[in-house]
Amino acid sequence: MSMKRPIRVVVAKAGLDGHDRGAKVVARALRDAGMEVIYTGVHQTPEQVVETALQEDADAVGLSLLSGAHNYLFPRISELMREKGMDDVLLFGGGIIPEDDIPRLREHGVERIFPPGSSLEDIVEYVRDAVGRRRGGAATA
C-alpha cells in the first residue's frame, strides 16, 4: 500500500490587494488539517502564482481577492495554468466577489468561490474532497 503525500496548496494574493489576513487564516486552517501550504505573500502577478504552483507541484491554488480585479486575475491564472498543462490542479478562491460574477469565473475554470464568513471547516472539507476526486480517490489530509 503506497502512502500518498499530503495535499499541497498554494495560497496566493494576486494583484495590488495587500489585505492578507483572510488568506493567512485559511492557509493556517489548511495546514492544521494536515495539508502542505505554500503562502506566496501579497502583490503576486498571475505568472508568479502559476510558477509557484508549478514549482511546488501543487494540487490546488487558492486565490484571495478583495481588490475588485477578480474578473481579470482569476481568468488569467486559469489560462496560464492551462498553458502549463496544469489541468489537474484545482483553482478556487475567496474574498469580496459579487455573486453576479461567479458564473463567469466558473466558466474560466474557478471551481468554487468562498465569500466572506465561509467556515474554515467548509473550505478544508471542500479542498480535501475536490483534490481527492482529481487524484481518483480519497486524498490524505
ZIJOSUL-V931771 format. One record per pair of residues at least 24 apart in sequence whose ideal C-beta (glycine too) atoms are under 6 Angstrom apart, sorted by sequence separation. I is the first residue (numbers start at 0). J is the second residue. D is the distance in whole Angstrom. If there is no record, write none. Layout:
I | J | D
I | J | D
//
This chain:
17 | 41 | 5
8 | 34 | 5
10 | 36 | 6
69 | 96 | 5
5 | 33 | 6
6 | 34 | 4
7 | 35 | 5
8 | 36 | 5
9 | 37 | 5
10 | 38 | 5
11 | 39 | 4
48 | 76 | 6
5 | 34 | 6
12 | 41 | 4
65 | 94 | 5
5 | 35 | 5
13 | 43 | 5
45 | 75 | 4
49 | 79 | 4
53 | 83 | 6
59 | 89 | 4
60 | 90 | 5
61 | 91 | 5
62 | 92 | 4
63 | 93 | 6
64 | 94 | 4
65 | 95 | 5
77 | 107 | 5
45 | 76 | 5
49 | 80 | 6
57 | 88 | 6
63 | 94 | 5
73 | 104 | 5
77 | 108 | 4
11 | 43 | 5
13 | 45 | 6
74 | 107 | 4
45 | 79 | 6
73 | 107 | 6
13 | 48 | 6
73 | 109 | 5
11 | 48 | 4
89 | 129 | 5
22 | 63 | 4
89 | 130 | 6
9 | 51 | 5
21 | 63 | 6
9 | 52 | 5
87 | 133 | 5
18 | 65 | 5
9 | 57 | 5
13 | 62 | 6
16 | 65 | 5
7 | 57 | 5
16 | 66 | 4
7 | 58 | 5
8 | 59 | 5
9 | 60 | 5
10 | 61 | 5
11 | 62 | 5
12 | 63 | 5
15 | 66 | 6
6 | 58 | 5
14 | 66 | 5
8 | 61 | 6
14 | 68 | 5
14 | 72 | 5
13 | 72 | 5
59 | 126 | 6
59 | 130 | 6
58 | 130 | 5
28 | 119 | 4
32 | 123 | 5
28 | 123 | 6
25 | 122 | 6
34 | 140 | 5
33 | 140 | 4
6 | 130 | 5
6 | 138 | 5
5 | 139 | 6
6 | 140 | 5
5 | 140 | 4
3 | 139 | 5
//
